[in-house]
Amino acid sequence: TLPDYYGPPWQLRRTFEPIHAERVSNWFFTQGGRGALRTMGSRLQNILITSTIISVLRSVYGGRVRTLVLANSPERLGEWRRGLQDCLGITRSDFGPERGIIMFESAEALAQKADRLVKDGKLPLIVIDETEDLISLSILQFPLWLAFAADPQSLMAAKDF
């Protein structure tokens, strides 16, 4: 409730509303850090929820946490990168294969990297963008994953066209 806009990197820097707190709390305490949340309707809102989860996990586990983001286009991955930078006060140098956040367009490549991270004693947090239609079962084996699910009403409306 009291964001520090000039705080240290990896600390949430944006205003957090009760609806966001409810979603984050549900993911941690009801779903046990594994599951899907209904999209907030915009990628930026989903990024805010993800940033909060990353911030909490990094305060508990430190640099062991590695966030792996899966989205199906470079444009969407760019939105994720810019949004995470804004919300967490991190820089472009925090993104990359051996950094805090790694971006993927392929579920198979993501699963392989997550497996290597686990073997190296790291804790992968897998984040799946709402535009992903199918989730690879190999992703579900990891201890922390967050998928944003599209609103079922909007999916049915899209099929009507």
Phi and psi in radians as a Rosetta constraint file:
Dihedral C 1 N 2 CA 2 C 2 CIRCULARHARMONIC -2.196 0.35
Dihedral N 2 CA 2 C 2 N 3 CIRCULARHARMONIC 1.327 0.35
Dihedral C 2 N 3 CA 3 C 3 CIRCULARHARMONIC -1.145 0.35
Dihedral N 3 CA 3 C 3 N 4 CIRCULARHARMONIC 2.493 0.35
Dihedral C 3 N 4 CA 4 C 4 CIRCULARHARMONIC -1.808 0.35
Dihedral N 4 CA 4 C 4 N 5 CIRCULARHARMONIC 1.730 0.35
Dihedral C 4 N 5 CA 5 C 5 CIRCULARHARMONIC -1.127 0.35
Dihedral N 5 CA 5 C 5 N 6 CIRCULARHARMONIC -0.281 0.35
Dihedral C 5 N 6 CA 6 C 6 CIRCULARHARMONIC -2.136 0.35
Dihedral N 6 CA 6 C 6 N 7 CIRCULARHARMONIC 0.377 0.35
Dihedral C 6 N 7 CA 7 C 7 CIRCULARHARMONIC -1.243 0.35
Dihedral N 7 CA 7 C 7 N 8 CIRCULARHARMONIC -3.119 0.35
Dihedral C 7 N 8 CA 8 C 8 CIRCULARHARMONIC -1.201 0.35
Dihedral N 8 CA 8 C 8 N 9 CIRCULARHARMONIC 2.779 0.35
Dihedral C 8 N 9 CA 9 C 9 CIRCULARHARMONIC -1.002 0.35
Dihedral N 9 CA 9 C 9 N 10 CIRCULARHARMONIC 2.641 0.35
Dihedral C 9 N 10 CA 10 C 10 CIRCULARHARMONIC 1.322 0.35
Dihedral N 10 CA 10 C 10 N 11 CIRCULARHARMONIC 0.065 0.35
Dihedral C 10 N 11 CA 11 C 11 CIRCULARHARMONIC -1.778 0.35
Dihedral N 11 CA 11 C 11 N 12 CIRCULARHARMONIC 2.383 0.35
Dihedral C 11 N 12 CA 12 C 12 CIRCULARHARMONIC -1.011 0.35
Dihedral N 12 CA 12 C 12 N 13 CIRCULARHARMONIC 2.300 0.35
Dihedral C 12 N 13 CA 13 C 13 CIRCULARHARMONIC -2.046 0.35
Dihedral N 13 CA 13 C 13 N 14 CIRCULARHARMONIC 0.176 0.35
Dihedral C 13 N 14 CA 14 C 14 CIRCULARHARMONIC -2.119 0.35
Dihedral N 14 CA 14 C 14 N 15 CIRCULARHARMONIC 2.787 0.35
Dihedral C 14 N 15 CA 15 C 15 CIRCULARHARMONIC -1.135 0.35
Dihedral N 15 CA 15 C 15 N 16 CIRCULARHARMONIC 2.413 0.35
Dihedral C 15 N 16 CA 16 C 16 CIRCULARHARMONIC -2.132 0.35
Dihedral N 16 CA 16 C 16 N 17 CIRCULARHARMONIC 2.068 0.35
Dihedral C 16 N 17 CA 17 C 17 CIRCULARHARMONIC -1.598 0.35
Dihedral N 17 CA 17 C 17 N 18 CIRCULARHARMONIC 2.856 0.35
Dihedral C 17 N 18 CA 18 C 18 CIRCULARHARMONIC -0.994 0.35
Dihedral N 18 CA 18 C 18 N 19 CIRCULARHARMONIC -0.602 0.35
Dihedral C 18 N 19 CA 19 C 19 CIRCULARHARMONIC -1.130 0.35
Dihedral N 19 CA 19 C 19 N 20 CIRCULARHARMONIC -0.639 0.35
Dihedral C 19 N 20 CA 20 C 20 CIRCULARHARMONIC -1.179 0.35
Dihedral N 20 CA 20 C 20 N 21 CIRCULARHARMONIC -0.759 0.35
Dihedral C 20 N 21 CA 21 C 21 CIRCULARHARMONIC -1.065 0.35
Dihedral N 21 CA 21 C 21 N 22 CIRCULARHARMONIC -0.679 0.35
Dihedral C 21 N 22 CA 22 C 22 CIRCULARHARMONIC -1.099 0.35
Dihedral N 22 CA 22 C 22 N 23 CIRCULARHARMONIC -0.787 0.35
Dihedral C 22 N 23 CA 23 C 23 CIRCULARHARMONIC -1.130 0.35
Dihedral N 23 CA 23 C 23 N 24 CIRCULARHARMONIC -0.774 0.35
Dihedral C 23 N 24 CA 24 C 24 CIRCULARHARMONIC -1.128 0.35
Dihedral N 24 CA 24 C 24 N 25 CIRCULARHARMONIC -0.792 0.35
Dihedral C 24 N 25 CA 25 C 25 CIRCULARHARMONIC -1.050 0.35
Dihedral N 25 CA 25 C 25 N 26 CIRCULARHARMONIC -0.760 0.35
Dihedral C 25 N 26 CA 26 C 26 CIRCULARHARMONIC -1.045 0.35
Dihedral N 26 CA 26 C 26 N 27 CIRCULARHARMONIC -0.785 0.35
Dihedral C 26 N 27 CA 27 C 27 CIRCULARHARMONIC -1.115 0.35
Dihedral N 27 CA 27 C 27 N 28 CIRCULARHARMONIC -0.754 0.35
Dihedral C 27 N 28 CA 28 C 28 CIRCULARHARMONIC -1.267 0.35
Dihedral N 28 CA 28 C 28 N 29 CIRCULARHARMONIC -0.876 0.35
Dihedral C 28 N 29 CA 29 C 29 CIRCULARHARMONIC -1.708 0.35
Dihedral N 29 CA 29 C 29 N 30 CIRCULARHARMONIC -0.510 0.35
Dihedral C 29 N 30 CA 30 C 30 CIRCULARHARMONIC -1.611 0.35
Dihedral N 30 CA 30 C 30 N 31 CIRCULARHARMONIC -0.770 0.35
Dihedral C 30 N 31 CA 31 C 31 CIRCULARHARMONIC -1.612 0.35
Dihedral N 31 CA 31 C 31 N 32 CIRCULARHARMONIC -0.107 0.35
Dihedral C 31 N 32 CA 32 C 32 CIRCULARHARMONIC 1.130 0.35
Dihedral N 32 CA 32 C 32 N 33 CIRCULARHARMONIC 0.501 0.35
Dihedral C 32 N 33 CA 33 C 33 CIRCULARHARMONIC 1.392 0.35
Dihedral N 33 CA 33 C 33 N 34 CIRCULARHARMONIC 0.286 0.35
Dihedral C 33 N 34 CA 34 C 34 CIRCULARHARMONIC -2.496 0.35
Dihedral N 34 CA 34 C 34 N 35 CIRCULARHARMONIC 1.907 0.35
Dihedral C 34 N 35 CA 35 C 35 CIRCULARHARMONIC 2.777 0.35
Dihedral N 35 CA 35 C 35 N 36 CIRCULARHARMONIC 3.100 0.35
Dihedral C 35 N 36 CA 36 C 36 CIRCULARHARMONIC -1.761 0.35
Dihedral N 36 CA 36 C 36 N 37 CIRCULARHARMONIC 2.532 0.35
Dihedral C 36 N 37 CA 37 C 37 CIRCULARHARMONIC -2.069 0.35
Dihedral N 37 CA 37 C 37 N 38 CIRCULARHARMONIC 2.501 0.35
Dihedral C 37 N 38 CA 38 C 38 CIRCULARHARMONIC -1.128 0.35
Dihedral N 38 CA 38 C 38 N 39 CIRCULARHARMONIC 2.373 0.35
Dihedral C 38 N 39 CA 39 C 39 CIRCULARHARMONIC -0.967 0.35
Dihedral N 39 CA 39 C 39 N 40 CIRCULARHARMONIC 2.635 0.35
Dihedral C 39 N 40 CA 40 C 40 CIRCULARHARMONIC -1.447 0.35
Dihedral N 40 CA 40 C 40 N 41 CIRCULARHARMONIC -0.022 0.35
Dihedral C 40 N 41 CA 41 C 41 CIRCULARHARMONIC 1.724 0.35
Dihedral N 41 CA 41 C 41 N 42 CIRCULARHARMONIC -0.242 0.35
Dihedral C 41 N 42 CA 42 C 42 CIRCULARHARMONIC -2.532 0.35
Dihedral N 42 CA 42 C 42 N 43 CIRCULARHARMONIC 2.562 0.35
Dihedral C 42 N 43 CA 43 C 43 CIRCULARHARMONIC -1.078 0.35
Dihedral N 43 CA 43 C 43 N 44 CIRCULARHARMONIC -0.655 0.35
Dihedral C 43 N 44 CA 44 C 44 CIRCULARHARMONIC -1.090 0.35
Dihedral N 44 CA 44 C 44 N 45 CIRCULARHARMONIC -0.645 0.35
Dihedral C 44 N 45 CA 45 C 45 CIRCULARHARMONIC -1.209 0.35
Dihedral N 45 CA 45 C 45 N 46 CIRCULARHARMONIC -0.683 0.35
Dihedral C 45 N 46 CA 46 C 46 CIRCULARHARMONIC -1.105 0.35
Dihedral N 46 CA 46 C 46 N 47 CIRCULARHARMONIC -0.668 0.35
Dihedral C 46 N 47 CA 47 C 47 CIRCULARHARMONIC -1.140 0.35
Dihedral N 47 CA 47 C 47 N 48 CIRCULARHARMONIC -0.657 0.35
Dihedral C 47 N 48 CA 48 C 48 CIRCULARHARMONIC -1.081 0.35
Dihedral N 48 CA 48 C 48 N 49 CIRCULARHARMONIC -0.781 0.35
Dihedral C 48 N 49 CA 49 C 49 CIRCULARHARMONIC -1.090 0.35
Dihedral N 49 CA 49 C 49 N 50 CIRCULARHARMONIC -0.802 0.35
Dihedral C 49 N 50 CA 50 C 50 CIRCULARHARMONIC -1.071 0.35
Dihedral N 50 CA 50 C 50 N 51 CIRCULARHARMONIC -0.739 0.35
Dihedral C 50 N 51 CA 51 C 51 CIRCULARHARMONIC -1.059 0.35
Dihedral N 51 CA 51 C 51 N 52 CIRCULARHARMONIC -0.683 0.35
Dihedral C 51 N 52 CA 52 C 52 CIRCULARHARMONIC -1.120 0.35
Dihedral N 52 CA 52 C 52 N 53 CIRCULARHARMONIC -0.776 0.35
Dihedral C 52 N 53 CA 53 C 53 CIRCULARHARMONIC -1.094 0.35
Dihedral N 53 CA 53 C 53 N 54 CIRCULARHARMONIC -0.766 0.35
Dihedral C 53 N 54 CA 54 C 54 CIRCULARHARMONIC -1.056 0.35
Dihedral N 54 CA 54 C 54 N 55 CIRCULARHARMONIC -0.786 0.35
Dihedral C 54 N 55 CA 55 C 55 CIRCULARHARMONIC -1.052 0.35
Dihedral N 55 CA 55 C 55 N 56 CIRCULARHARMONIC -0.775 0.35
Dihedral C 55 N 56 CA 56 C 56 CIRCULARHARMONIC -1.134 0.35
Dihedral N 56 CA 56 C 56 N 57 CIRCULARHARMONIC -0.831 0.35
Dihedral C 56 N 57 CA 57 C 57 CIRCULARHARMONIC -1.076 0.35
Dihedral N 57 CA 57 C 57 N 58 CIRCULARHARMONIC -0.685 0.35
Dihedral C 57 N 58 CA 58 C 58 CIRCULARHARMONIC -1.218 0.35
Dihedral N 58 CA 58 C 58 N 59 CIRCULARHARMONIC -0.534 0.35
Dihedral C 58 N 59 CA 59 C 59 CIRCULARHARMONIC -1.240 0.35
Dihedral N 59 CA 59 C 59 N 60 CIRCULARHARMONIC -0.481 0.35
Dihedral C 59 N 60 CA 60 C 60 CIRCULARHARMONIC -1.526 0.35
Dihedral N 60 CA 60 C 60 N 61 CIRCULARHARMONIC -0.828 0.35
Dihedral C 60 N 61 CA 61 C 61 CIRCULARHARMONIC -1.853 0.35
Dihedral N 61 CA 61 C 61 N 62 CIRCULARHARMONIC -0.087 0.35
Dihedral C 61 N 62 CA 62 C 62 CIRCULARHARMONIC 1.119 0.35
Dihedral N 62 CA 62 C 62 N 63 CIRCULARHARMONIC -2.519 0.35
Dihedral C 62 N 63 CA 63 C 63 CIRCULARHARMONIC -1.248 0.35
Dihedral N 63 CA 63 C 63 N 64 CIRCULARHARMONIC -0.054 0.35
Dihedral C 63 N 64 CA 64 C 64 CIRCULARHARMONIC -1.163 0.35
Dihedral N 64 CA 64 C 64 N 65 CIRCULARHARMONIC -0.470 0.35
Dihedral C 64 N 65 CA 65 C 65 CIRCULARHARMONIC -1.295 0.35
Dihedral N 65 CA 65 C 65 N 66 CIRCULARHARMONIC 2.277 0.35
Dihedral C 65 N 66 CA 66 C 66 CIRCULARHARMONIC -2.202 0.35
Dihedral N 66 CA 66 C 66 N 67 CIRCULARHARMONIC 2.209 0.35
Dihedral C 66 N 67 CA 67 C 67 CIRCULARHARMONIC -1.694 0.35
Dihedral N 67 CA 67 C 67 N 68 CIRCULARHARMONIC 2.240 0.35
Dihedral C 67 N 68 CA 68 C 68 CIRCULARHARMONIC -2.026 0.35
Dihedral N 68 CA 68 C 68 N 69 CIRCULARHARMONIC 2.029 0.35
Dihedral C 68 N 69 CA 69 C 69 CIRCULARHARMONIC -1.823 0.35
Dihedral N 69 CA 69 C 69 N 70 CIRCULARHARMONIC 2.260 0.35
Dihedral C 69 N 70 CA 70 C 70 CIRCULARHARMONIC -1.979 0.35
Dihedral N 70 CA 70 C 70 N 71 CIRCULARHARMONIC 2.098 0.35
Dihedral C 70 N 71 CA 71 C 71 CIRCULARHARMONIC -2.529 0.35
Dihedral N 71 CA 71 C 71 N 72 CIRCULARHARMONIC 2.668 0.35
Dihedral C 71 N 72 CA 72 C 72 CIRCULARHARMONIC -1.594 0.35
Dihedral N 72 CA 72 C 72 N 73 CIRCULARHARMONIC 0.255 0.35
Dihedral C 72 N 73 CA 73 C 73 CIRCULARHARMONIC -2.734 0.35
Dihedral N 73 CA 73 C 73 N 74 CIRCULARHARMONIC 2.655 0.35
Dihedral C 73 N 74 CA 74 C 74 CIRCULARHARMONIC -1.040 0.35
Dihedral N 74 CA 74 C 74 N 75 CIRCULARHARMONIC -0.592 0.35
Dihedral C 74 N 75 CA 75 C 75 CIRCULARHARMONIC -1.118 0.35
Dihedral N 75 CA 75 C 75 N 76 CIRCULARHARMONIC -0.769 0.35
Dihedral C 75 N 76 CA 76 C 76 CIRCULARHARMONIC -1.177 0.35
Dihedral N 76 CA 76 C 76 N 77 CIRCULARHARMONIC -0.693 0.35
Dihedral C 76 N 77 CA 77 C 77 CIRCULARHARMONIC -1.091 0.35
Dihedral N 77 CA 77 C 77 N 78 CIRCULARHARMONIC -0.638 0.35
Dihedral C 77 N 78 CA 78 C 78 CIRCULARHARMONIC -1.100 0.35
Dihedral N 78 CA 78 C 78 N 79 CIRCULARHARMONIC -0.719 0.35
Dihedral C 78 N 79 CA 79 C 79 CIRCULARHARMONIC -1.067 0.35
Dihedral N 79 CA 79 C 79 N 80 CIRCULARHARMONIC -0.759 0.35
Dihedral C 79 N 80 CA 80 C 80 CIRCULARHARMONIC -1.064 0.35
Dihedral N 80 CA 80 C 80 N 81 CIRCULARHARMONIC -0.805 0.35
Dihedral C 80 N 81 CA 81 C 81 CIRCULARHARMONIC -1.059 0.35
Dihedral N 81 CA 81 C 81 N 82 CIRCULARHARMONIC -0.870 0.35
Dihedral C 81 N 82 CA 82 C 82 CIRCULARHARMONIC -1.095 0.35
Dihedral N 82 CA 82 C 82 N 83 CIRCULARHARMONIC -0.727 0.35
Dihedral C 82 N 83 CA 83 C 83 CIRCULARHARMONIC -1.155 0.35
Dihedral N 83 CA 83 C 83 N 84 CIRCULARHARMONIC -0.753 0.35
Dihedral C 83 N 84 CA 84 C 84 CIRCULARHARMONIC -1.150 0.35
Dihedral N 84 CA 84 C 84 N 85 CIRCULARHARMONIC -0.679 0.35
Dihedral C 84 N 85 CA 85 C 85 CIRCULARHARMONIC -1.034 0.35
Dihedral N 85 CA 85 C 85 N 86 CIRCULARHARMONIC -0.801 0.35
Dihedral C 85 N 86 CA 86 C 86 CIRCULARHARMONIC -1.134 0.35
Dihedral N 86 CA 86 C 86 N 87 CIRCULARHARMONIC -0.839 0.35
Dihedral C 86 N 87 CA 87 C 87 CIRCULARHARMONIC -1.271 0.35
Dihedral N 87 CA 87 C 87 N 88 CIRCULARHARMONIC -0.535 0.35
Dihedral C 87 N 88 CA 88 C 88 CIRCULARHARMONIC -1.896 0.35
Dihedral N 88 CA 88 C 88 N 89 CIRCULARHARMONIC -0.057 0.35
Dihedral C 88 N 89 CA 89 C 89 CIRCULARHARMONIC 1.141 0.35
Dihedral N 89 CA 89 C 89 N 90 CIRCULARHARMONIC 0.575 0.35
Dihedral C 89 N 90 CA 90 C 90 CIRCULARHARMONIC -1.792 0.35
Dihedral N 90 CA 90 C 90 N 91 CIRCULARHARMONIC 2.977 0.35
Dihedral C 90 N 91 CA 91 C 91 CIRCULARHARMONIC -2.019 0.35
Dihedral N 91 CA 91 C 91 N 92 CIRCULARHARMONIC 3.044 0.35
Dihedral C 91 N 92 CA 92 C 92 CIRCULARHARMONIC -1.027 0.35
Dihedral N 92 CA 92 C 92 N 93 CIRCULARHARMONIC -0.497 0.35
Dihedral C 92 N 93 CA 93 C 93 CIRCULARHARMONIC -1.217 0.35
Dihedral N 93 CA 93 C 93 N 94 CIRCULARHARMONIC -0.212 0.35
Dihedral C 93 N 94 CA 94 C 94 CIRCULARHARMONIC -1.452 0.35
Dihedral N 94 CA 94 C 94 N 95 CIRCULARHARMONIC -0.018 0.35
Dihedral C 94 N 95 CA 95 C 95 CIRCULARHARMONIC -1.909 0.35
Dihedral N 95 CA 95 C 95 N 96 CIRCULARHARMONIC 2.362 0.35
Dihedral C 95 N 96 CA 96 C 96 CIRCULARHARMONIC 2.636 0.35
Dihedral N 96 CA 96 C 96 N 97 CIRCULARHARMONIC 2.992 0.35
Dihedral C 96 N 97 CA 97 C 97 CIRCULARHARMONIC -1.020 0.35
Dihedral N 97 CA 97 C 97 N 98 CIRCULARHARMONIC -0.535 0.35
Dihedral C 97 N 98 CA 98 C 98 CIRCULARHARMONIC -2.017 0.35
Dihedral N 98 CA 98 C 98 N 99 CIRCULARHARMONIC 0.428 0.35
Dihedral C 98 N 99 CA 99 C 99 CIRCULARHARMONIC -1.960 0.35
Dihedral N 99 CA 99 C 99 N 100 CIRCULARHARMONIC -2.926 0.35
Dihedral C 99 N 100 CA 100 C 100 CIRCULARHARMONIC -1.293 0.35
Dihedral N 100 CA 100 C 100 N 101 CIRCULARHARMONIC -0.539 0.35
Dihedral C 100 N 101 CA 101 C 101 CIRCULARHARMONIC -2.296 0.35
Dihedral N 101 CA 101 C 101 N 102 CIRCULARHARMONIC 2.299 0.35
Dihedral C 101 N 102 CA 102 C 102 CIRCULARHARMONIC -2.186 0.35
Dihedral N 102 CA 102 C 102 N 103 CIRCULARHARMONIC 2.340 0.35
Dihedral C 102 N 103 CA 103 C 103 CIRCULARHARMONIC -1.844 0.35
Dihedral N 103 CA 103 C 103 N 104 CIRCULARHARMONIC 2.479 0.35
Dihedral C 103 N 104 CA 104 C 104 CIRCULARHARMONIC -2.431 0.35
Dihedral N 104 CA 104 C 104 N 105 CIRCULARHARMONIC 2.538 0.35
Dihedral C 104 N 105 CA 105 C 105 CIRCULARHARMONIC -1.808 0.35
Dihedral N 105 CA 105 C 105 N 106 CIRCULARHARMONIC -0.185 0.35
Dihedral C 105 N 106 CA 106 C 106 CIRCULARHARMONIC -2.135 0.35
Dihedral N 106 CA 106 C 106 N 107 CIRCULARHARMONIC 2.235 0.35
Dihedral C 106 N 107 CA 107 C 107 CIRCULARHARMONIC -1.139 0.35
Dihedral N 107 CA 107 C 107 N 108 CIRCULARHARMONIC -0.606 0.35
Dihedral C 107 N 108 CA 108 C 108 CIRCULARHARMONIC -1.133 0.35
Dihedral N 108 CA 108 C 108 N 109 CIRCULARHARMONIC -0.803 0.35
Dihedral C 108 N 109 CA 109 C 109 CIRCULARHARMONIC -1.113 0.35
Dihedral N 109 CA 109 C 109 N 110 CIRCULARHARMONIC -0.678 0.35
Dihedral C 109 N 110 CA 110 C 110 CIRCULARHARMONIC -1.077 0.35
Dihedral N 110 CA 110 C 110 N 111 CIRCULARHARMONIC -0.824 0.35
Dihedral C 110 N 111 CA 111 C 111 CIRCULARHARMONIC -1.076 0.35
Dihedral N 111 CA 111 C 111 N 112 CIRCULARHARMONIC -0.695 0.35
Dihedral C 111 N 112 CA 112 C 112 CIRCULARHARMONIC -1.112 0.35
Dihedral N 112 CA 112 C 112 N 113 CIRCULARHARMONIC -0.752 0.35
Dihedral C 112 N 113 CA 113 C 113 CIRCULARHARMONIC -1.160 0.35
Dihedral N 113 CA 113 C 113 N 114 CIRCULARHARMONIC -0.733 0.35
Dihedral C 113 N 114 CA 114 C 114 CIRCULARHARMONIC -1.065 0.35
Dihedral N 114 CA 114 C 114 N 115 CIRCULARHARMONIC -0.710 0.35
Dihedral C 114 N 115 CA 115 C 115 CIRCULARHARMONIC -1.083 0.35
Dihedral N 115 CA 115 C 115 N 116 CIRCULARHARMONIC -0.764 0.35
Dihedral C 115 N 116 CA 116 C 116 CIRCULARHARMONIC -1.119 0.35
Dihedral N 116 CA 116 C 116 N 117 CIRCULARHARMONIC -0.668 0.35
Dihedral C 116 N 117 CA 117 C 117 CIRCULARHARMONIC -1.105 0.35
Dihedral N 117 CA 117 C 117 N 118 CIRCULARHARMONIC -0.761 0.35
Dihedral C 117 N 118 CA 118 C 118 CIRCULARHARMONIC -1.062 0.35
Dihedral N 118 CA 118 C 118 N 119 CIRCULARHARMONIC -0.769 0.35
Dihedral C 118 N 119 CA 119 C 119 CIRCULARHARMONIC -1.092 0.35
Dihedral N 119 CA 119 C 119 N 120 CIRCULARHARMONIC -0.501 0.35
Dihedral C 119 N 120 CA 120 C 120 CIRCULARHARMONIC -1.539 0.35
Dihedral N 120 CA 120 C 120 N 121 CIRCULARHARMONIC 0.126 0.35
Dihedral C 120 N 121 CA 121 C 121 CIRCULARHARMONIC 1.432 0.35
Dihedral N 121 CA 121 C 121 N 122 CIRCULARHARMONIC 0.256 0.35
Dihedral C 121 N 122 CA 122 C 122 CIRCULARHARMONIC -1.629 0.35
Dihedral N 122 CA 122 C 122 N 123 CIRCULARHARMONIC 2.929 0.35
Dihedral C 122 N 123 CA 123 C 123 CIRCULARHARMONIC -2.082 0.35
Dihedral N 123 CA 123 C 123 N 124 CIRCULARHARMONIC 1.719 0.35
Dihedral C 123 N 124 CA 124 C 124 CIRCULARHARMONIC -1.354 0.35
Dihedral N 124 CA 124 C 124 N 125 CIRCULARHARMONIC 2.349 0.35
Dihedral C 124 N 125 CA 125 C 125 CIRCULARHARMONIC -1.909 0.35
Dihedral N 125 CA 125 C 125 N 126 CIRCULARHARMONIC 2.016 0.35
Dihedral C 125 N 126 CA 126 C 126 CIRCULARHARMONIC -1.696 0.35
Dihedral N 126 CA 126 C 126 N 127 CIRCULARHARMONIC 2.204 0.35
Dihedral C 126 N 127 CA 127 C 127 CIRCULARHARMONIC -2.058 0.35
Dihedral N 127 CA 127 C 127 N 128 CIRCULARHARMONIC 2.225 0.35
Dihedral C 127 N 128 CA 128 C 128 CIRCULARHARMONIC -2.032 0.35
Dihedral N 128 CA 128 C 128 N 129 CIRCULARHARMONIC 2.108 0.35
Dihedral C 128 N 129 CA 129 C 129 CIRCULARHARMONIC -1.114 0.35
Dihedral N 129 CA 129 C 129 N 130 CIRCULARHARMONIC 2.653 0.35
Dihedral C 129 N 130 CA 130 C 130 CIRCULARHARMONIC -1.119 0.35
Dihedral N 130 CA 130 C 130 N 131 CIRCULARHARMONIC -0.301 0.35
Dihedral C 130 N 131 CA 131 C 131 CIRCULARHARMONIC -1.437 0.35
Dihedral N 131 CA 131 C 131 N 132 CIRCULARHARMONIC -0.131 0.35
Dihedral C 131 N 132 CA 132 C 132 CIRCULARHARMONIC -1.281 0.35
Dihedral N 132 CA 132 C 132 N 133 CIRCULARHARMONIC 2.119 0.35
Dihedral C 132 N 133 CA 133 C 133 CIRCULARHARMONIC -1.392 0.35
Dihedral N 133 CA 133 C 133 N 134 CIRCULARHARMONIC -0.651 0.35
Dihedral C 133 N 134 CA 134 C 134 CIRCULARHARMONIC -2.164 0.35
Dihedral N 134 CA 134 C 134 N 135 CIRCULARHARMONIC 2.528 0.35
Dihedral C 134 N 135 CA 135 C 135 CIRCULARHARMONIC -1.967 0.35
Dihedral N 135 CA 135 C 135 N 136 CIRCULARHARMONIC 2.237 0.35
Dihedral C 135 N 136 CA 136 C 136 CIRCULARHARMONIC -1.173 0.35
Dihedral N 136 CA 136 C 136 N 137 CIRCULARHARMONIC 2.297 0.35
Dihedral C 136 N 137 CA 137 C 137 CIRCULARHARMONIC -1.065 0.35
Dihedral N 137 CA 137 C 137 N 138 CIRCULARHARMONIC -0.445 0.35
Dihedral C 137 N 138 CA 138 C 138 CIRCULARHARMONIC -1.099 0.35
Dihedral N 138 CA 138 C 138 N 139 CIRCULARHARMONIC -0.446 0.35
Dihedral C 138 N 139 CA 139 C 139 CIRCULARHARMONIC -1.238 0.35
Dihedral N 139 CA 139 C 139 N 140 CIRCULARHARMONIC -0.546 0.35
Dihedral C 139 N 140 CA 140 C 140 CIRCULARHARMONIC -1.233 0.35
Dihedral N 140 CA 140 C 140 N 141 CIRCULARHARMONIC -0.175 0.35
Dihedral C 140 N 141 CA 141 C 141 CIRCULARHARMONIC -1.355 0.35
Dihedral N 141 CA 141 C 141 N 142 CIRCULARHARMONIC -0.270 0.35
Dihedral C 141 N 142 CA 142 C 142 CIRCULARHARMONIC -1.490 0.35
Dihedral N 142 CA 142 C 142 N 143 CIRCULARHARMONIC 2.658 0.35
Dihedral C 142 N 143 CA 143 C 143 CIRCULARHARMONIC -1.218 0.35
Dihedral N 143 CA 143 C 143 N 144 CIRCULARHARMONIC -0.475 0.35
Dihedral C 143 N 144 CA 144 C 144 CIRCULARHARMONIC -2.239 0.35
Dihedral N 144 CA 144 C 144 N 145 CIRCULARHARMONIC 2.031 0.35
Dihedral C 144 N 145 CA 145 C 145 CIRCULARHARMONIC -2.586 0.35
Dihedral N 145 CA 145 C 145 N 146 CIRCULARHARMONIC 2.551 0.35
Dihedral C 145 N 146 CA 146 C 146 CIRCULARHARMONIC -2.349 0.35
Dihedral N 146 CA 146 C 146 N 147 CIRCULARHARMONIC 2.063 0.35
Dihedral C 146 N 147 CA 147 C 147 CIRCULARHARMONIC -2.001 0.35
Dihedral N 147 CA 147 C 147 N 148 CIRCULARHARMONIC 2.411 0.35
Dihedral C 147 N 148 CA 148 C 148 CIRCULARHARMONIC -1.699 0.35
Dihedral N 148 CA 148 C 148 N 149 CIRCULARHARMONIC 2.133 0.35
Dihedral C 148 N 149 CA 149 C 149 CIRCULARHARMONIC -1.700 0.35
Dihedral N 149 CA 149 C 149 N 150 CIRCULARHARMONIC 2.369 0.35
Dihedral C 149 N 150 CA 150 C 150 CIRCULARHARMONIC -1.145 0.35
Dihedral N 150 CA 150 C 150 N 151 CIRCULARHARMONIC 2.659 0.35
Dihedral C 150 N 151 CA 151 C 151 CIRCULARHARMONIC -1.141 0.35
Dihedral N 151 CA 151 C 151 N 152 CIRCULARHARMONIC 2.183 0.35
Dihedral C 151 N 152 CA 152 C 152 CIRCULARHARMONIC -0.988 0.35
Dihedral N 152 CA 152 C 152 N 153 CIRCULARHARMONIC -0.569 0.35
Dihedral C 152 N 153 CA 153 C 153 CIRCULARHARMONIC -1.121 0.35
Dihedral N 153 CA 153 C 153 N 154 CIRCULARHARMONIC -0.723 0.35
Dihedral C 153 N 154 CA 154 C 154 CIRCULARHARMONIC -1.244 0.35
Dihedral N 154 CA 154 C 154 N 155 CIRCULARHARMONIC -0.533 0.35
Dihedral C 154 N 155 CA 155 C 155 CIRCULARHARMONIC -1.148 0.35
Dihedral N 155 CA 155 C 155 N 156 CIRCULARHARMONIC -0.744 0.35
Dihedral C 155 N 156 CA 156 C 156 CIRCULARHARMONIC -1.171 0.35
Dihedral N 156 CA 156 C 156 N 157 CIRCULARHARMONIC -0.664 0.35
Dihedral C 156 N 157 CA 157 C 157 CIRCULARHARMONIC -1.130 0.35
Dihedral N 157 CA 157 C 157 N 158 CIRCULARHARMONIC -0.665 0.35
Dihedral C 157 N 158 CA 158 C 158 CIRCULARHARMONIC -1.177 0.35
Dihedral N 158 CA 158 C 158 N 159 CIRCULARHARMONIC -0.598 0.35
Dihedral C 158 N 159 CA 159 C 159 CIRCULARHARMONIC -1.252 0.35
Dihedral N 159 CA 159 C 159 N 160 CIRCULARHARMONIC -0.419 0.35
Dihedral C 159 N 160 CA 160 C 160 CIRCULARHARMONIC -1.191 0.35
Dihedral N 160 CA 160 C 160 N 161 CIRCULARHARMONIC -0.360 0.35
